[in-house]
Amino acid sequence: MDRSVLHAQIPHALAGIELPALGPVRRGKVRDIFALPARDALLFVTSDRISAFDRILGTVPFKGELLTGLAAGWFERTKDVCRNHIIDRPDPAALVVKALRPVAVEVVIRGFLTGSLWRDYEAGKHTVYGVDIPAGMKKDSAFETPIITPTTKEEVGTHDRPISAKEIISSGRVDARTWGEITEKAQALFKAGQAWARQRGLELVDTKYEFGLDANGGVWLMDEIHTPDSSRYWQKTAEGMRALDKEFLRQWLLARGWSGEGTPPHIPDDTWVDLTQRYVELFTLLEGHEPDLHSGPSRERLEGNLRKAGLLP
C-alpha cells in the first residue's frame, strides 16, 4: 500500500470517541465500549490507539479497521470451534457483541519459547505460571504441545501479572470445570489458527484469548482473536523470521532501552507507517485480498454508520 496514503491518514487516526447518546464509555487499551441494554449487547469501537508494555503510546493509521476486519474474519472461521460474542459489524472499526460476564484472565497460549516468556525463562522467572518448561530450551524453539501461560486482566495503566491455573481457581475467578473448558477451547482455537496461518506461509507463534460467561455459565469467546495486537506472527524469509505484528514496535522500543518504565521515546510518523504496512500485509496474507480501507476523518464515518444502523439518533 502506498505509504503516502498511510501518512495522510495519521491526523485522522481515532484516538478515542465519546457517544453521549449511549451513555458513559468504558475505555480499554484499544477499545471504547458502550452498553446497549435494549439489545443485551455492547458496542465495541476499536480505536487506532496502540499499547506496548501496558502503556498507550499513540495512534496507528487504519489500525481500528484492520484489527476489526481480521477479528471478524477469524470469528467467522472459528465459530464452530467456540461460539463467540459477535452480532453485527455496523462500521469497519466497530462490532455489536453479546453482553457477557468477562473472565478476569487473559488466556495466553504459546507454541514457541519467545518474547516475554523467553525473557522470563532466561531470568528463571517462568515458574510463576505453574507450567513445566523443560530445561535447556533455546530462544524461539517450539514446544511439543502449546502451553498456556495466563495473566490477570488489569485496568489500563496497570501491568497484567502472571497467574497460575491453581490461583485462577482458588481466587474464584472461575471454577475448575469452567477453567478446564476454557483451556480446551483455547487449545482448539490455537490449533485452527495455526493451520490456517501455515496454509498462507505464516506461523501463528502465540496469542491471547479472552472469554466471557453467559447467564447460565456458558463459555463464549470475546474481545478479539488472532489479530496482530493479540498475536505474534512470523513469516519465513531468506534473512530469517520476520515479525508481522506488534512485536515490531516492542523491539523498536527495546532497542532504545525502553520496556515500560519511565518516559517512552518519541515514535516518529515513519515508524507508525511501518507498523501499519505490516498489519496491511498480514491482513492480505490471511484474508487473501487487500483491505478496503477508508481514508479521511474516522470519527465522522463512524458516527454516520452508527446512525444508519439505528444505534445513534
C-alpha positions in Angstrom: 0.0 0.0 0.0 1.2 3.5 -0.9 3.0 5.0 2.2 1.7 8.4 1.2 -1.9 7.2 1.9 -0.9 5.9 5.3 0.9 9.1 6.2 -2.1 11.2 5.1 -4.3 9.2 7.5 -2.2 10.0 10.6 -4.1 13.2 11.5 -7.4 11.4 11.1 -6.5 8.4 13.4 -9.1 7.7 16.0 -7.6 8.1 19.5 -11.0 7.6 21.1 -14.6 8.5 20.9 -17.4 9.8 23.2 -21.0 8.9 22.2 -23.2 10.8 24.8 -26.4 9.3 23.4 -25.1 5.8 24.5 -24.0 6.9 28.0 -20.6 6.6 29.6 -17.7 4.9 27.8 -15.6 2.2 29.2 -12.2 2.6 27.8 -9.7 -0.2 27.4 -6.2 -0.2 25.9 -7.6 -0.2 22.4 -11.4 -0.5 22.5 -14.1 2.0 23.6 -17.1 0.1 24.9 -20.7 1.3 25.2 -23.7 -0.5 26.7 -26.7 -1.3 24.5 -29.1 -2.6 27.3 -32.1 -2.7 25.0 -30.3 -5.3 22.9 -28.5 -7.1 25.7 -25.4 -6.1 23.8 -22.3 -3.9 23.8 -20.9 -1.7 21.1 -17.1 -2.2 20.6 -15.3 0.6 18.8 -11.8 -0.4 18.0 -9.7 2.8 18.1 -6.4 3.4 16.4 -4.6 3.5 19.8 -1.7 1.2 20.4 -0.1 0.0 23.6 3.1 -1.8 24.4 4.3 -3.0 27.7 0.8 -2.0 29.1 1.3 1.7 28.1 -0.8 3.5 25.5 1.8 5.1 23.2 -0.1 6.8 20.3 -2.2 6.0 17.3 -1.6 4.0 14.2 -3.4 4.9 10.9 -6.2 2.5 9.9 -5.4 0.2 12.9 -9.0 0.0 14.1 -10.3 -1.0 10.7 -7.6 -3.6 10.2 -8.0 -5.2 13.6 -11.8 -5.3 13.4 -11.6 -6.8 9.9 -9.2 -9.5 10.9 -11.1 -10.3 14.1 -14.4 -10.6 12.2 -12.8 -13.0 9.7 -11.4 -15.1 12.5 -14.6 -15.1 14.5 -16.4 -16.4 11.4 -13.8 -19.1 10.6 -13.7 -20.4 14.2 -17.4 -20.2 15.2 -17.7 -24.0 15.1 -14.7 -24.4 17.4 -16.0 -22.0 20.0 -19.1 -19.8 20.0 -18.3 -16.1 20.1 -19.9 -12.8 21.0 -20.1 -11.1 17.6 -23.6 -10.0 16.5 -23.1 -7.3 13.8 -20.4 -5.0 12.3 -22.1 -1.6 11.7 -18.8 0.1 10.8 -15.3 -1.0 9.6 -14.0 -0.3 13.1 -17.0 -1.3 15.2 -18.8 -4.5 16.4 -22.0 -5.1 18.2 -21.5 -8.0 20.5 -23.3 -10.1 23.1 -23.1 -8.8 26.6 -21.2 -11.3 28.8 -19.6 -11.5 32.2 -15.8 -11.3 31.4 -13.5 -13.9 32.9 -10.7 -11.7 34.5 -7.9 -13.7 32.9 -6.0 -13.3 29.6 -5.5 -16.8 28.3 -2.1 -16.6 26.7 -1.2 -19.7 24.6 2.3 -20.2 23.1 3.7 -22.5 20.5 7.2 -21.2 20.8 9.6 -20.1 23.6 9.9 -16.4 22.6 9.0 -12.9 23.6 8.4 -12.1 27.2 8.3 -15.9 28.1 11.9 -16.2 26.8 13.0 -13.2 28.9 11.3 -14.8 31.9 12.9 -18.2 31.1 16.4 -16.7 30.9 15.8 -14.9 34.2 14.4 -18.0 35.9 11.0 -16.4 36.5 8.9 -18.7 34.3 7.8 -21.0 37.1 5.2 -18.4 38.2 2.7 -19.8 35.6 2.8 -23.2 37.2 3.7 -24.7 33.8 6.6 -27.1 33.3 9.0 -25.9 30.7 12.0 -28.2 30.0 15.5 -27.0 30.9 17.9 -26.2 28.2 15.5 -24.9 25.6 16.8 -22.3 23.1 15.2 -19.0 22.1 12.3 -19.4 19.6 12.3 -23.2 19.9 8.9 -24.9 19.6 7.0 -26.6 22.4 5.9 -30.2 21.8 2.4 -29.1 22.7 1.4 -25.4 23.0 1.4 -24.2 26.6 -0.9 -21.8 28.4 0.7 -19.0 30.5 -2.3 -17.0 31.8 -2.1 -13.4 33.1 -4.5 -11.3 35.1 -6.7 -8.7 33.2 -5.9 -5.4 34.8 -7.1 -1.8 34.3 -5.4 0.4 31.7 -2.1 1.7 33.0 -1.6 -1.3 35.4 0.6 -4.2 34.3 -1.1 -7.5 33.9 0.6 -10.1 36.1 1.3 -13.8 35.6 -1.1 -16.2 37.3 -1.2 -19.9 37.6 -4.2 -22.2 37.0 -4.2 -23.0 40.7 -4.5 -19.4 41.6 -7.2 -18.7 39.0 -9.4 -21.3 40.6 -8.5 -20.6 44.2 -9.2 -16.9 43.8 -12.7 -17.6 42.5 -12.2 -16.1 39.0 -13.7 -19.3 37.6 -14.3 -22.8 38.9 -12.2 -25.8 37.9 -14.7 -27.2 35.4 -15.1 -23.8 33.6 -11.3 -23.3 33.6 -10.9 -26.8 32.0 -13.4 -25.9 29.3 -11.7 -22.6 28.6 -8.3 -24.1 28.2 -9.7 -26.9 26.0 -11.3 -24.3 23.7 -8.1 -22.2 23.7 -6.1 -25.1 22.5 -8.6 -25.9 19.8 -8.7 -22.3 18.6 -5.0 -22.1 18.5 -4.7 -25.3 16.5 -7.2 -24.0 14.0 -5.4 -20.6 13.8 -2.0 -22.3 13.2 -3.4 -24.5 10.5 -5.0 -21.5 8.6 -1.8 -19.4 9.0 0.5 -22.2 7.8 -1.5 -22.5 4.6 -0.7 -18.9 3.9 3.0 -19.1 4.7 2.8 -17.8 8.2 3.4 -19.1 11.7 1.0 -18.2 14.4 3.5 -18.2 17.3 1.4 -17.2 20.2 -1.8 -15.4 21.0 -4.1 -14.4 23.8 -7.8 -15.1 24.2 -10.5 -13.6 26.4 -13.6 -15.5 27.4 -16.9 -14.5 28.9 -19.8 -16.3 30.6 -23.5 -16.0 29.8 -26.2 -16.1 32.5 -26.1 -19.9 32.5 -22.3 -20.1 32.9 -21.7 -21.0 29.3 -18.3 -20.1 27.8 -18.0 -17.7 24.9 -15.0 -16.3 23.1 -15.0 -12.5 23.3 -12.8 -9.4 22.7 -10.7 -10.2 19.7 -9.0 -13.2 18.0 -5.7 -13.7 16.2 -5.1 -10.0 15.4 -1.6 -8.6 15.2 -2.2 -6.8 18.5 -3.1 -10.0 20.4 -0.9 -12.4 18.5 2.6 -13.0 17.2 3.0 -14.0 13.6 6.3 -15.0 11.8 6.9 -15.0 8.1 9.9 -17.0 6.9 12.3 -15.0 4.7 15.8 -15.5 3.4 17.1 -13.4 6.3 15.2 -15.4 8.9 11.8 -14.9 10.6 10.1 -11.6 10.1 7.5 -10.3 12.5 4.2 -9.2 11.1 2.6 -7.9 14.3 3.0 -5.5 17.2 6.3 -7.2 18.1 7.9 -4.9 15.6 7.0 -1.9 17.9 8.1 -3.7 21.0 11.5 -4.5 19.5 11.8 -0.9 18.3 11.3 0.3 21.8 13.5 -2.3 23.4 16.3 -1.3 21.0 16.0 2.2 22.5 16.2 1.0 26.1 12.5 1.3 27.0 10.4 -1.6 28.3 7.5 0.2 30.0 9.1 2.2 32.8 9.7 5.9 32.7 9.1 8.1 29.7 8.9 6.3 26.4 11.0 7.5 23.4 9.4 9.7 20.7 8.0 7.5 18.0 8.2 9.2 14.5 5.5 9.0 11.9 7.5 6.7 9.7 7.5 4.1 12.4 3.7 4.3 12.7 3.5 3.8 9.0 6.0 0.9 9.1 3.7 -0.8 11.6 0.6 -0.2 9.5 2.3 -1.7 6.5 2.9 -4.9 8.4 -0.7 -5.0 9.5 -1.9 -4.5 5.9 0.5 -7.2 4.7 -0.7 -9.6 7.4 -4.4 -8.9 6.5 -3.7 -9.5 2.8 -2.0 -12.8 3.5 -4.6 -14.1 5.9 -7.7 -12.9 4.1 -6.5 -13.4 0.5 -7.2 -9.8 -0.6 -6.1 -6.3 0.3 -8.1 -4.5 2.9 -10.7 -1.9 1.8 -9.5 1.0 3.9 -11.5 4.2 4.4 -9.3 7.4 4.2 -10.4 10.6 5.8 -12.0 11.6 9.2 -12.6 8.4 11.1 -15.0 9.9 13.7 -17.4 11.3 11.1 -17.6 8.0 9.2 -18.1 6.0 12.4 -20.9 8.2 13.7 -22.6 8.2 10.3 -22.6 4.4 10.1 -23.8 4.1 13.7 -26.8 6.3 12.8 -27.6 4.2 9.7 -27.5 1.1 11.9 -30.0 2.7 14.3 -27.5 2.8 17.2 -27.4 6.7 17.3 -30.2 9.1 17.0 
